[in-house]
Amino acid sequence: MSTHKPVRRITAPQIAGRKGGEPIVSLTSYHAHTAAIVDKYADFILVGDSLGMVMHGMESTIGVSLDLMIMHGRAVVRGTQRALIVVDMPFGSYEESPAVAFRNAVRIMKETQCGAVKLEGGKRMAETIRFLTDRGIPVMAHVGLTPQSTHVMGGFKTQGRDEASWQSHEDDARAVAEAGAFALVLEGMVEPLAARVTKAVDIPTIGIGASVECDGQILVLEDMLGLNPAPPKFVKVYGTLGSQIEEAVQKYSKEVKSREFPGEAQVYKFKS
């Protein structure tokens, strides 16, 4: 009989319970093999709709479909064992009504087996968040710079540059927390505002371009690995995979042209 204990996934309530404690570690992932690596170190993994830009070359996240999110969500769940998997609800899948949001969130959770969904918006989405959480859907909220609203915002603009706007951002954060969100992403927000919002709500805040005072941090995996030649200001690049991949492909190309590859070790010999 095996004495090996099965790995238990981190849950949304466990993340919620980390408010003010050890910082929460998170990264995005969109496929099984990178998710398996990230799973060893992250508390939750976000299957972000940023995959439209990172994986599919879109100019924004607006073109990402529900089917696309589900496909990538399934892959990440398959590649992981311990991290909470959170899947973004794409643009147009939740704004129409709480009922539509619930139907699409249920589909995401059933078809991917993820542990939570994420949606963007503050006060305007509080009713929807409450509707979902009352019906058993764990929701991570997202305020500040909300990429799905960049057409309205006029681009990817840092939020809180005008101190007069701070109260509105704080009100957004309080509204989603009171509606039942278990955690809150703060994106593209000036540092003192993000720190203030973190203190104002009783759920963990997850910063991306925000403040070290947030309860956790998240980055896009490809950005921090050096695959994005022009990452945002808030990204610290921890790897150089972009140049490493190019060097490897360049060497492969050279060896194919010189007939150095495949060599003796890469071919099958015929044994008569």
N, C-alpha and C positions, 0 to 999 in steps of 0.2 A: 504493500500500500504506500502511495506517495505521501510524504509529509510536507511537500512543497505547498505553501499557501498561495492561493490565487491572488493576483494583483487586483486591488480594488481601485476603481477610478475615483478621482477627486470629484466631488459634487458641487453644484452651485451653492448649497447652504454652507459647505466648508469654505468656499471662497468668500462668501459673505461674512463668515466668522473671522476672517483675517484682518478686519478693519483695525488699523492701528498696531498691527503685529508685524511679524517678519514680512518684508516686502514680497509682493506677489510677482512671480516671473512669468512672462508670456511672450510668445512670438506668433507670427502667422505661419501657416503652412498650407500647401495646396495639393500635395501628393504624398503617397504612402512612404516613400523612402526617406524623404527629409523629415516627415512627421515622426518616424521611428527614432531618429536621432534627437529631435527636439523633445520628444516624450520623456527622455531620461532626466531632463532638467527643468522643464516648464510646468507650472501649476495648471495653466490652461493654454490651449492652442486655439487661435482664432482662424477659422477658414473665412478670410475676409473677402469682400467683393472687390478688393484691390487686385484680386487675381485677374480681373478683366484687363487691367493695365500691365501687370507683371507677367502674366502667363500668355495673354492673348493679344497684346499689343493695342488695346483700346486706348483712346485719348482720355477717357474718364471711366468711372464705374457705372455710368447710366445705362450702358448697353448690356450689362450682365443680367442673365435670365435666371429664373428659379431652377430650371433644369440644370444649368451650368453649376450653380451653387451646390445642388444635390449631388451631382457627379463628383465634384472635388471633395465634398464633405464625406461621401462614402469612402473615398480613397484614404483620407486622413484618419478616419475611424479605424479602418482596416489596419493601418500601420502603427497604431498606438495601443497602449494598455492602461496607462495610469492617469494621464492628464485629462482634465475636463475639456471636451471639444465643444466649442461655440461656433455656430454657423451664422454668418450674416444673412439677414433678409434683404434681398436686392430691391432696388428702386422699383416702385409700382406694385410690390407684393404685400404691402401692409397699410398704405396711406388711405386707401379708399374708405375703409370702415374697420372697426374692431372685429367684426365677423369674418371679413375677408382675410384680415391678418391672422386670425385664429386658424382658419382653414389652411392657409399656406404654411403657418408655423407647424401645425400638426403634420403636414406632408413632409416638411424638412426633417422633423424629429423621427417620424416613422421610417422614412426611406434612407436616412443616414445613420440612425441610432446615436445621434449626437446628444449632448446633455443639456444644451441651452441654445437660444437664438439671440442675436443682437439686432437692434434696430436704432435708427438715428432719430434725433429730435427731442426737444425738451417738453415744455408745458403742452404743446399741441399733441404730443403723443402719450400724455399721461393716461388718458381714458383707455387707450388701446393697451398700454402696458398693464393696467389694472385688469382689463378684460382677459388678457392672456394669463397672467399669474393666478387669477381666481380660478382658472380652468386647467391649471397644472403645467403651464409652460414657463420654465425659468427664463427670464429676460435680462439681458445685459443692455443697458442704455448707452447712449453716445451723444455728447453735447460738445459745444465749442465749434471747431471747424468740422462741419459735417459734409464729407465729399459728395454725397448724393444731392446736396443743395448748392453746389458751386455755381450753377447757372444763375441762381437767385443771388448768391453772395458776390458774384462777379469774379469768381476764380478762387484759388486756394489762398485765402487771406488769413493771416494771424488774427485771432479774436482777442478782444480786450485791450487793444491799443488805446482806445478812448475809455478812460476810467468811468465815464458816465454810463457805460454799457455793462459794468460789472454786476450790478444788481440784477439785471435781466438774466445773465448767465447763471448767477446763483439761484435765482428763482426757477430756472429750467432744471437745475440739478436737484433742488429740493422737491420739485414736482414729480420727477421720475422716481426718486427715492421713496417718496410717500406713496407712489402708485404701486410699489412692490418690486422694482428692479433690484437684483441682488448685487450688482456692481455697475460702475459707471466709467466709461472711457471719456477722458478729457483730451481733446486733440487740438493742436495748433493754438494754444492759449498762452498768453503772457504768464510768466512764472508766478508773480504775486497773486494773480487771480486764481490760478490753478491751486495754489497753496490755500487760498481763502476758501475756495469751494470744497476742498478736501476736508477742511475743518468744519464746514457747514453741514455736511451730510453724514449720516450714520452708516453708509454703505461704503465699501472700498472704491477708491478712485484709481483708474489705470491710466497713467500718463503716456502720451505720445506727442512729443513736442510740447510738454507742459512743465511739470515741476518735480524735483527730486522729493518733494514733500508728499507726492501722491503715494497711495498705498501699494502701488505696483507700477510696472512699466511694460510696454509692449513696443516692438519694432517689427517692420516687415522683414522677414528672414533674408530675402534677396538683397535688400538694402544693406543690412549689417554685414553680409558676406562679401560685399564688393562687386555684386553683379549689376548694380545700377551705376552707370558712369556719371550721373549727376544726382546724387541723393539729396533729400531735403536737409536743411541746416541742422535739424534736431537729430539726425542719424550719426551715431558713432560707428565707423566701419571697423569691424573686428576681424575681417578676413579679406583675402585678395583673390577670390575665386574667378573673377572676371578675367584677370590677366593669366591665371593658371590654366583656365580652360582654353584661352586663345593660344597659349604656348603649346599645350598638348595637341590641339587641332593642327597647328602649324607643323609640329613635328611629325604627326601622322601623315599629313599631306605630302611632306618631303619624302618620307619613307615609302609611301605608295608609289610616288613618281620615280624613285630610284630603285624600285623593286626590292628594297630592304625588308619591307613588310608585304605579305607574311613571311616570317622566317621559319627555320626548322621546327621551332617550338610551337608554331601556330598552325601547322598542316598535319593532316592524317596520312600516315604511310600505309601503303598496301602490302600486306603480308601474304605472299604466295604459298 
